[in-house]
């Protein structure tokens, strides 16, 4: 993945605990690695045009 592309991660979509986070890959990695526990199903959307 290009380092400056935009990525959207959706977790537990259509469920009560759904969550969406968006950013560049490094920022998302920082966000997720700071969490104590990561559970659930994820979907990843990658923007191909800048």
Secondary structure, DSSP 8 states (H G I E B T S, - for coil): --TTS-EEEEESTTSTT-EEEEE-HHHHHHHHHTSS---S-EEEEE----
